[in-house]
Amino acid sequence: MIVELQELIKVVNRLKQEGKRIVFTNGCFDIIHLGHVLYLKSAKEYGDILVVGLNSDKSVKIIKGDKRPVVPQGERAGVLSSIRFVDYVVIFNEPDPYKIIEAVKPDVLVKGGDWAIENIIGRDIVESSGGKVYNIPYIEGSSSTNIIEEILKRYSTE
């Protein structure tokens, strides 16, 4: 389900009162591929509810440059929310999800293995409230950037 931050905060607070373990992850998820799906499946295994913070088009441009994202945020959010492991998707405009993590205070924070635990944004918030932070092994070569590069290579007119 795609939700605004204020609605997500209410839902997460209710779910925590019910004893549910909240897992949070985030990313651009520009061209969703098998690596993303396996990553989200692994993230969900750390708890009951998986919340995905999705970088808005504006924040993706800041991080990845003017040519990205390829897929607009509404479509990326729609695809993510249709993946069975994902319970909630929240879009954010900042380059990083720190404000969302601070507002949601998940029990578990997960990032890909390309992030060292000590560099995971929001780690301080989660650990200070007794939560856990994990990184999931990165699937080498599985990225939106690699897909874009392969398309350009195959379909280039040069």
Secondary structure as UniProt FT lines:
FT   HELIX           5..17
FT   TURN            18..19
FT   STRAND          22..27
FT   HELIX           34..44
FT   TURN            45..46
FT   STRAND          49..55
FT   HELIX           57..64
FT   TURN            66..67
FT   HELIX           73..82
FT   TURN            84..85
FT   STRAND          88..92
FT   HELIX           98..104
FT   STRAND          108..112
FT   TURN            113..114
FT   HELIX           117..119
FT   TURN            121..122
FT   HELIX           123..128
FT   TURN            129..130
FT   STRAND          132..136
FT   TURN            140..141
FT   HELIX           144..155
//
